[in-house]
Amino acid sequence: MWVKTICVGLMALAVGLLHHLQPNILEAAQDYLSSSLQSISPRESISNPSFEESLSAAWDKLIAAPAKHWGKIAVGYPSLFFGQQVFPVISSLGLNEQELLFLSQSASGPHSTVPAWSGIPDVGIVSDILLWILKSSAQENSALTRVHFHTLAYHIIATVDGFWGNQVAAVAAGARVAGAQACATEIIEPSRVMLKSPLEFSTSRTDMGPTARVSAKEPVAVWHKGGVSFHFTPVLICKDPVRTVGLGDAISAEGLLFSEAKTQ
């Protein structure tokens, strides 16, 4: 690409000198120079894409439709979750950080003494509570086998092993729609988003679980514990959000759309 640029530059210098010596230069030479300059794509000059651009591109590669779409899934909402008549029959649940912590506090779950989140919710604490929710549900013969946790900086989908597939695509799709919908755009625009998520973190605080990492090229971290699989990805946060009403519902719906429910 740089060789082409140098050649065009030398041609421009030559044409300029010729035009100075002979004003009646052929229009064909000017047309050729113009077309050569236009053929140099601006994209070719970008050698180092931003972290946000690389992350968005990696999501696009990971997001694929499930091999088999689910037929009927019962979805729970926190306002209904606490009634025993609803809890046993839901298959998937969407929770934000306030709902997750309140659920643990109300039932004396793990980290229930934490009064409130301070800044970005700790990934290890979140995963401990998610594991507790799914384990407790199994002990009570609940149908709940999937929880999609979403906070501003990152998302985690926790699933009971053997019940759900395509969760790498599901968590990436939920995170992608969070940034795009908040900015009211069809796709992620790197210049309008920012990253606040940790890229390295402990996966548990109850037993100091292993450290997980994500990067722009590998944006989804996966780990397993106690028969539950966790899928984590950062969110590209809209700098100047335009559309936030219903964002949590859009995130949960998009993640569920790309999920595959396995027949038991």
N, C-alpha and C positions, 0 to 999 in steps of 0.2 A: 504493500500500500504506500509506504514512504518513497519508494522508487518512482511510483506514478506521480506522487505529489511533487517531487523534485523536477521531474521532466516537464510537468505542466508549468511549474514556476519558471524554469529556463525558457520555455516557449513564450511565456508572458513577457519576460525581459526582452527576448528577441523581437517580438512583435512591437513592443513599445519603442525600441530603438529604431526599427524599420519605419514605424509610423512617424517618428520625429524627423527622419531623413527624407521620407517620402509619404506625405499625407494621404495620397490616394491608394492606400493599402487595400487589397482585395477584401471584400466582405466575407468571402469564404474562410479566410484565415481567422477572422474574428469569430465567426460562427463555430468553427472547429474548437477554438480556445474556450468559448463559452460552454459548449457541450462537454468538453473534457473536465472543466471545473465542476459542472453539475453532477458528473458521474461519480465524484468522490463522495461517498455516503458519509454523513455526520456520524453514523453509528460506528464506522470503522475507526474513528479517532478515540473511541471510548475503550481503553484497554483494561480499566479496573472498575467494573460495576460496583455500585454501593452494596452494603450488606443487605439493605432492604430490597433492592432489586434482585439480588441473588437468592434471597430467601423466598420471595414471591415466585421466582422461576422454579425453584425446587418444589414448592407446593404444587404448582401446575403439573409437574411430572409425576407427583405422588398421587394426585387426586384422580381416581378411576372409579367408574361405577361398579357396584358389587356384582359378583357373578350371578347372584340370585336375589331378587328383591323380596323383602318381607311382605307377607300378606296382611297380617293384623297384629298390631302392637299396641298395648295399653301404655299411655304416657302419663306420668304423674306430675303434678304441680305442688309446690310446697304448701300452699294454702289448704290443699286437700290431703296432703301426705300424712298428717298426724292422726287422721281418723282410721280406726282399725278396719272399717268397712271398705276403705280404698287401698290401704297399704298392701294387703295380700295379693291384689290382682294386677298391679302395675308392673310392666316389664322394664321400662326405661324412665329415668328421672333426670331433669335438668336443674342444676343448682348454681347460684352465684355465691360469692364469699360470705355474705351476711346470712343467707339461708343455711349454708353448710355449717357455720359456727353455731347458729341458733339451734340447729338440729342436735348437734353434739351436746350443747349446754342443757337442752331440755331433757335429755335422756342420760345425762352423766356419762357421756362418751369420752373418747380420748381428747385431751387438751381442752376439756370443758371449763377449766379454770381460767383460760385465756379470756379476758373481758371483751376485747375487740382487736381487730387487726391493726397493726401499726405499719402503714405503708403497704407494699406488695405482700400478699399472703405467702407465708413460708411453704415451699413445695412439700417438704417433709411432713409438716403438720397436716396439710391438705390431704396428702396421700394416706396418712394414718387414719384420718376420719373417713375417707372413702372406703378404705379396706374394712373398717368397723361397720359401716352401713351395709355393705354387701354381705359380710359374714353374719351379722345379726339377722339380716333378712333371710338368709339360708336356714338359720336355726329356727326361724318362725314360719318356715314353709311359705315364704313370700315368693311371688313370681319375679321380683325385682332382680335383674342380673346385669344392669348397666346404669352408670351414672355419668352424665356429662357435666363436668364442673367448668365454669367459665368465670374468669375475672378479667380485669382490664388488660393485664400484662401477658397472660398465658391461659391455655386451656389444658385440661386433663380429662381423658375418657377412661374410666375404670370399668372393666367387664369381668364377669365370672367366666373362667375358662370353659370353652366348649359351647358357648351360647351365641357368640357374636364373631363376625369376621369383617375384614376390610376396615379396621379401625384406624389404621395409618391414614387412609384417605379421608375417613370421617372426621378425625380431629383436625387435619389440615384444611378441610372444606369449611368447618365451623370457624376456624381462625381467619381464613381468607374472607369470608363473608362479613366478619366483624369489622375489619378495616374498610372494606369496600362500601358497605352499607352506611357506616358512620360518616364517610366522606361523600356519600350519595354518588358514587361512581360505579361503573359496571365492572371495572377491574381495579387492582391495587395500583395506585400511582405512587412510586417510591418517594417522590419529592414531598408528598403530602402526609406521609406517615413516619412514625418513629418507633424505636424499640426501647422497652423498659424491662423486659423479662430477664431473669438470670439465665446465663448460658451454661452454668455449672452449678449443681445443687445436690444436696443429700436427699435421697428418696424416702427417708423415714427419720422421725425424731424419737420414736419409742425405743428403737434398738440400733440407732445410728446406721441406717441402711447404706448401701453402696452409693457412690457418687455417679450421677448421670450427666451427660453433656450433649449440647446441641450446637449446630453451626449453621451458617447460611446454606451450605451444600447438603447438610444432613439435619434438617429442621425438626425431625420427630425423634424423641427419645422413648424407648420402650423398656420396661422392666416388669418382673413378675414376682409376686409374693403371695403365699398362702392360697394358691388357686385362683388368684386374681391378676389380670394383666392391666398395666397402666400405659397409656399413650399420651405423651406430653408434647406440646409445641408452643413456641412464642406467638404473640399477637403483634401485628404491625398496627400500632395505635394511630388513629386519625388525629392530626395535630389540631385541626379546626373542625370538630364534628358538626355535621349539618343535620343528620337524621339518627336519632338515638331511641325514639319511641319504638318499642317492640323489638329492640336489638337482641335481647336475650332469647326471645322466642325464635327469631330468625336463626340464631346460632344453633340452638337445640334442633330445630327443624332441618337445617342444612346437614348437620352431623348425622342425624337419623336417616336422612335421605341416602347418604352414601354408606350406611351400615348394612351388613348382611346378617339377618337373623337365621341361625342354624337350627334345623329341625332336630328336636330331641327324641 
